[in-house]
């Protein structure tokens, strides 16, 4: 079959989505550098802990994710954070390093804001 795939009546056609909003705590101090192209980049590891509902049951959720903040002023915002800072990050997921043989994922930040997380 050639052409576009069939769409069921009433189905919405949408662009592929890739947006993540996550809160967490920095587990180490951010690292800032400048790319050969002169773009400032800050990287840090964000640890998330929460309780979510899945299949009607409470589930404890924990993960760590590398966050990349590129360009000014976002890289400066990330670099000003300290270990233990609590933040909300909005961004998109992408492959970490195009030369790496493994497919590792990292969050490329579009916004970073300090928050106070519930204990």
ChimeraX attribute file (.defattr): number of C-alpha atoms within 10 A of each C-alpha:
attribute: neighborCount
match mode: 1-to-1
recipient: residues
	/A:1	4
	/A:2	4
	/A:3	5
	/A:4	6
	/A:5	7
	/A:6	6
	/A:7	9
	/A:8	8
	/A:9	6
	/A:10	6
	/A:11	7
	/A:12	8
	/A:13	8
	/A:14	6
	/A:15	6
	/A:16	6
	/A:17	7
	/A:18	9
	/A:19	13
	/A:20	14
	/A:21	14
	/A:22	15
	/A:23	21
	/A:24	25
	/A:25	22
	/A:26	23
	/A:27	16
	/A:28	15
	/A:29	17
	/A:30	19
	/A:31	14
	/A:32	19
	/A:33	14
	/A:34	13
	/A:35	10
	/A:36	7
	/A:37	6
	/A:38	9
	/A:39	12
	/A:40	19
	/A:41	20
	/A:42	22
	/A:43	22
	/A:44	22
	/A:45	21
	/A:46	25
	/A:47	19
	/A:48	16
	/A:49	16
	/A:50	13
	/A:51	11
	/A:52	11
	/A:53	10
	/A:54	9
	/A:55	6
	/A:56	7
	/A:57	9
	/A:58	10
	/A:59	12
	/A:60	11
	/A:61	11
	/A:62	11
	/A:63	10
	/A:64	15
	/A:65	16
	/A:66	16
	/A:67	23
	/A:68	23
	/A:69	26
	/A:70	22
	/A:71	14
	/A:72	11
	/A:73	11
	/A:74	19
	/A:75	24
	/A:76	16
	/A:77	15
	/A:78	26
	/A:79	20
	/A:80	12
	/A:81	17
	/A:82	15
	/A:83	14
	/A:84	14
	/A:85	16
	/A:86	21
	/A:87	20
	/A:88	18
	/A:89	23
	/A:90	17
	/A:91	20
	/A:92	16
	/A:93	14
	/A:94	14
	/A:95	14
	/A:96	16
	/A:97	12
	/A:98	10
	/A:99	8
	/A:100	9
	/A:101	7
	/A:102	10
	/A:103	12
	/A:104	12
	/A:105	14
	/A:106	20
	/A:107	25
	/A:108	22
	/A:109	24
	/A:110	17
	/A:111	14
	/A:112	18
	/A:113	12
	/A:114	15
	/A:115	14
	/A:116	12
	/A:117	12
	/A:118	5
	/A:119	5
